[in-house]
Amino acid sequence: MISYLIYSTICMGLLLLFYHVFLAQEKIYQINRWYLMVSLLFSLTVPFMPIGVADFLLSPESNSEILIQQLADPAAKSNEIPDLNTEGIYLTLFCLYSLVVLLLFVRMLRHLYSMHQRTRSNPSTFFKGHKIILLDDKVVPHTFWKTIYVSREQYENGKIGEEVLIHELTHAREHHSFDILVLEFLKTIFWFNPVLYFYKTAIQFNHEFIADNKVISGGTDIADYQTLLLNMRIAKPARYLSSTLNFKITKKRFKMMSQNNSSSRSFFKTAAIIPLFIILGITFGCEPTSIEKDKKVETIILEVSSSDTIKLNGEPIQFSDFESQFSEMPLDPEKTILYLKVHQNATIGIVTDIQEIIRKQGVLKINYSTIQSDGLQKDKH
């Protein structure tokens, strides 16, 4: 699970960085919209693609030199076998995570219910086939799903220009609320992932660019439209799930309205998207072994003392019998973890021989630890 979060978050961040560096300044708003949404889907699924090298790069296996260093330097830190007490910590963290998810989910449901109530309890009219809800509050015009919400006073007094309604109509027809709902759902599940919050900002900005471009392409004078937007800044902001006239990015929106677009430059930047996804898929896709981590993992505990007697899963056996018994065990190297506990007084010769036998069986995952010779030492199985 931790590997999944690492891979997906890094991939998500790199794709967002590419967007801001190469795509955000181009007037390819529809392409940018699909790029951002596909980037999220790709980042959340890339760890399950069995084509990558991330497992090898980020999770190198332990090697025999670690044990030699521990025997040579008893004070060195060792990889202890996890104590069962850690299960309590994991349970606590899971409960805290679930509580936050529940609170955020309830918050989303409350907002959806509130929007439904506002739609039912307020008068309405229509603009080009879409319902407009007239609110008593002096709010910024905003859209949720296919419904537009405006201030009743401003609408009836003619203070909301047709350009603003076309802007909001674009949000409705383009189904921008779907993008926001997807982001909010992901933020509810992965609320601890800061990259998702930057994604929502980028997507909302792009929604505004799409709506602004629709208004201007209809023949509206850019200067008049900008003046109209500035005159509406005093209104109350909309709720967090709605698509609205976003005044926090007014300067950037005004710049994008008057910016000239280079078709050739946009083409080459767009063409770079496909190889980018291929490279990230190869880099962050996991090997099949990582996909199977959720399956049952077999654990073997091997304890080596100073004598010729060793313990295999708690059962004492003679060293001379170890190789035959170990070779008869049905091991799957990809799903077997061997905990090798070496007493401080064990000879390097015995340890080396045991390592050689383990390597012959192909065990890939080995956790080493040293045990003090003190009789009060408590084993952690």
HUVEN-V126628 format. One line per field, one symbol per residue. phi: phi as a letter, one per 30 degrees, with the letter a starting at -180 (. if undefined). A space follows every 10 residues. Layout:
phi: ???
This chain:
phi: .ddedddddd dddddddddd dccdccdbdd dddddddded ddddcddcdd bcbdeddcbd ddbddddddd ddbddddbdd dedddddddd ddddddeddd eddddddddd dddddddddd cbdbbbbhic dccccdddcd ebbbhccccb ddddddcidc ddddddeddd edddhddddd dddddddddc ddcddddddd ddddededdd ddddddddjd dddddddddd dcdddddddd cccbdcddce dddddddcdd ccdddddddd dddddddddd dddcdcdedd dcddddcdcb cbcccdcdcb cchicdbded cddddddddd ccedbccccc ccddcddddd ddddeddddd didccbccac bdddddecdc c
